[in-house]
């Protein structure tokens, strides 16, 4: 009995070895790149926060109170985005801080809802504005000037974030509601946003801000290249509207061959057959994951869009409604 099991095990091993050595047999697709551990993500978040506070402390002439208030406002804002994304089951969430500029929340989700996106984008500035209004009235009741200043910062910074300039929340909101379906108009909107941000950086002589329009244009250029690549793959009948884990082994190698044909990044790889992994196969896996498309569901009705736009416009009237001083800027 034991001899039979031993022979069967050895036969299976020989069959597996023969399969792996046969260049005409389709090999299993490599495992997807593992997600970053939560500890690693939060370590980067905390490190970026410390750097944000330290540089702010130096930039604002060692004014701890101002640095702590600004940091608190930014954290409160980003936690709104974070919680909303958590509710809608985004994965690999993290908050990262950019010294003197702000912060952003990262997360992944294959199926993106237009309604959920609008709520996520408003979940950052809207609670900050509401909290600012509440603190403003409390400051008036207690005649507390410091509380009043905190209210100003909460309201003004969050209202500024709603300006229709990409990648601010207001710009992303308009892009998601109206421009995602019109790629050319969306690209024009991004270019105009980059020009506006560049002009603003020049006007206030805050030149580190130029990094935003530069990164914006680089990202747009990368998106254009990816769109061209995905268009060519789809012309070949390749279905990219799926998750990496849903790809069959044959589909993996089919997409891999198409990448080698159409992208200079993979020109040094040999197409299959013969089926063999490259030394940098992980690069191919990452490339395939990046071109698999996220599905955007246009699930927001005209009435829903009008409601979102009404809330967005109303936020800009808050400073005037509370008679906040324009000299705060």
WOLINRA-V445244 format. One record per residue. N is the residue number from 1. SS is DSSP state (2 for helix, 1 for strand, 0 for the rest). PHI is phi in whole degrees, -180 to 180 (* if undefined). OMEGA is omega in degrees with one decimal (NA if undefined). Layout:
N/SS/PHI/OMEGA  N/SS/PHI/OMEGA
This chain:
1/0/*/179.0  2/2/-65/179.4  3/2/-65/178.7  4/2/-64/179.2  5/2/-65/179.8  6/2/-65/179.1  7/2/-66/179.6  8/2/-65/179.4  9/2/-63/-179.1  10/2/-66/178.9  11/2/-66/177.8  12/2/-64/179.3  13/2/-65/179.5  14/2/-66/178.1  15/2/-62/-179.9  16/2/-66/179.5  17/2/-63/179.4  18/2/-64/178.9  19/2/-65/-178.3  20/2/-68/-178.1  21/2/-88/179.8  22/0/-82/-175.5  23/0/-70/-178.9  24/0/-96/177.7  25/0/-93/-178.8  26/0/-67/178.9  27/0/-80/176.3  28/0/-63/177.0  29/0/-64/177.3  30/0/-65/178.0  31/0/-65/177.5  32/0/-63/178.3  33/0/-59/-176.7  34/0/-65/177.5  35/0/-66/178.3  36/0/-66/180.0  37/0/-66/179.6  38/2/-60/179.2  39/2/-62/-179.8  40/2/-67/-179.9  41/2/-63/-176.9  42/2/-72/174.5  43/2/-64/177.0  44/2/-66/179.1  45/2/-62/-178.6  46/2/-66/178.4  47/2/-63/179.8  48/2/-67/177.1  49/2/-67/178.2  50/2/-61/178.8  51/2/-66/178.4  52/2/-60/-178.8  53/2/-68/-177.1  54/2/-64/-179.9  55/2/-68/176.6  56/2/-63/178.6  57/2/-61/178.9  58/2/-72/-175.9  59/2/-65/-177.5  60/0/-95/173.0  61/0/54/174.4  62/0/60/177.4  63/0/-88/-176.1  64/2/-60/-176.6  65/2/-62/179.8  66/2/-64/-179.5  67/2/-62/-179.6  68/2/-67/178.9  69/2/-67/179.4  70/2/-61/179.1  71/2/-63/178.7  72/2/-63/178.8  73/2/-63/-179.6  74/2/-65/179.8  75/2/-63/179.3  76/2/-61/179.2  77/2/-62/-176.3  78/2/-70/176.6  79/2/-65/174.5  80/2/-62/175.8  81/2/-60/-175.5  82/2/-60/-178.1  83/2/-64/179.5  84/2/-64/178.4  85/2/-66/176.8  86/2/-64/179.6  87/2/-62/-177.4  88/0/-93/169.3  89/0/65/169.9  90/0/-73/-178.1  91/1/-110/176.6  92/1/55/-177.5  93/1/-74/176.2  94/1/-160/176.8  95/1/-116/-178.1  96/1/-128/-173.2  97/1/-105/178.0  98/1/-111/-176.5  99/0/-53/176.5  100/0/70/-174.6  101/0/-125/-178.3  102/1/143/-178.4  103/1/-158/177.3  104/1/-153/178.9  105/1/-107/176.9  106/1/-109/178.3  107/1/-175/-177.6  108/1/-124/174.0  109/0/-160/-176.3  110/0/-76/-178.6  111/1/-105/-175.0  112/1/-106/179.1  113/1/-95/178.3  114/2/-63/178.9  115/2/-65/179.3  116/2/-63/179.4  117/2/-62/179.5  118/2/-63/179.4  119/2/-66/179.9  120/2/-62/-178.4  121/2/-68/178.5  122/2/-79/-176.7  123/2/-69/175.5  124/2/-84/-175.3  125/2/-75/-173.3  126/2/-63/177.0  127/2/-61/178.3  128/2/-64/178.5  129/2/-66/179.1  130/2/-63/177.4  131/2/-64/178.5  132/2/-62/177.8  133/2/-63/-179.7  134/2/-62/-179.6  135/2/-67/178.8  136/2/-61/179.9  137/2/-72/174.9  138/2/-65/178.3  139/2/-63/177.4  140/2/-67/-179.6  141/2/-67/-177.9  142/2/-95/-179.1  143/0/54/-176.5  144/0/-108/-176.7  145/2/-67/-179.0  146/2/-64/176.7  147/2/-62/179.4  148/2/-64/178.6  149/2/-65/177.3  150/2/-62/178.0  151/2/-62/178.2  152/2/-58/-177.8  153/2/-62/178.9  154/2/-58/-175.1  155/2/-73/-175.0  156/2/-65/-177.9  157/2/-64/-179.9  158/2/-74/175.4  159/2/-67/176.9  160/2/-59/-179.8  161/0/-67/179.3  162/0/-93/176.1  163/0/-58/-176.2  164/0/-77/179.5  165/0/-128/178.2  166/0/-76/13.4  167/0/-103/174.7  168/0/-62/-177.2  169/2/-58/179.0  170/2/-63/178.1  171/2/-66/178.1  172/2/-65/-179.4  173/2/-64/179.4  174/2/-65/179.9  175/2/-63/-178.8  176/2/-70/-176.7  177/2/-77/-168.5  178/2/-126/-168.3  179/2/-111/-178.3  180/0/-61/-177.7  181/0/-83/-178.0  182/0/-122/-169.1  183/2/-62/-178.2  184/2/-66/178.6  185/2/-63/178.5  186/2/-61/179.1  187/2/-67/177.2  188/2/-62/179.0  189/2/-61/179.8  190/2/-67/178.3  191/2/-63/178.5  192/2/-63/177.4  193/2/-64/178.6  194/2/-63/178.8  195/2/-64/-179.4  196/2/-63/179.5  197/2/-67/176.6  198/2/-64/177.8  199/2/-65/178.8  200/2/-63/178.6  201/2/-62/179.0  202/2/-70/-176.1  203/2/-65/-178.8  204/0/-97/179.2  205/0/58/176.4  206/0/-108/-168.5  207/2/-68/174.8  208/2/-59/-179.8  209/2/-68/179.2  210/2/-63/-179.6  211/2/-62/-179.0  212/2/-67/178.8  213/2/-63/178.5  214/2/-64/179.3  215/2/-63/-179.8  216/2/-63/-179.4  217/2/-70/177.1  218/2/-63/179.1  219/2/-64/179.5  220/2/-63/178.8  221/2/-62/178.0  222/2/-63/178.7  223/2/-63/178.9  224/2/-62/178.2  225/2/-63/178.8  226/2/-64/179.8  227/2/-65/177.6  228/2/-65/-179.6  229/2/-64/-179.8  230/2/-65/177.0  231/2/-62/178.9  232/2/-66/179.7  233/2/-67/179.9  234/2/-68/176.1  235/2/-63/177.3  236/0/-86/178.0  237/0/85/-179.0  238/0/-88/179.8  239/0/-86/-179.8  240/0/-103/-176.6  241/0/-88/179.8  242/0/-160/178.2  243/0/-85/-178.9  244/2/-58/-178.0  245/2/-66/179.8  246/2/-89/178.8  247/0/-69/171.2  248/0/-81/178.4  249/2/-61/179.9  250/2/-64/179.4  251/2/-65/178.4  252/2/-58/-177.4  253/2/-70/176.7  254/2/-66/178.6  255/2/-67/179.1  256/2/-60/178.2  257/2/-64/179.6  258/2/-66/176.8  259/2/-63/179.4  260/2/-64/-178.7  261/2/-72/-167.5  262/2/-108/-176.6  263/0/-122/179.5  264/2/-66/-178.8  265/2/-66/-175.4  266/2/-120/-174.7  267/0/-65/-178.7  268/0/-82/-178.8  269/0/-89/178.1  270/0/-90/178.6  271/0/-71/178.6  272/0/-104/-5.8  273/0/-74/1.9  274/0/-70/-178.7  275/0/-88/-179.9  276/0/-154/178.6  277/0/-78/174.3  278/0/-84/178.6  279/0/-62/179.3  280/0/-107/-179.3  281/2/-60/178.5  282/2/-61/176.9  283/2/-67/177.5  284/2/-66/179.5  285/2/-60/179.3  286/2/-63/179.1  287/2/-65/178.8  288/2/-67/178.3  289/2/-61/-176.4  290/2/-73/-177.9  291/2/-97/174.5  292/0/-66/-166.5  293/0/-81/169.9  294/0/-84/-179.8  295/1/-87/176.8  296/1/-102/-180.0  297/1/-92/177.8  298/0/-83/-173.1  299/0/-104/179.5  300/0/-103/-178.2  301/0/-72/177.0  302/2/-59/177.8  303/2/-63/178.3  304/2/-65/177.8  305/2/-64/178.1  306/2/-63/178.2  307/2/-64/179.7  308/2/-62/-179.3  309/2/-66/178.0  310/2/-63/177.5  311/2/-63/-179.3  312/2/-62/-179.4  313/2/-66/-178.1  314/2/-60/-178.9  315/2/-61/-178.2  316/2/-73/179.7  317/0/-90/-177.3  318/2/-61/179.1  319/2/-58/178.8  320/2/-69/179.5  321/2/-62/179.7  322/0/-90/-179.0  323/0/56/177.9  324/0/-73/-177.3  325/0/-71/178.2  326/2/-69/-178.3  327/2/-68/176.9  328/2/-58/179.7  329/0/-67/NA
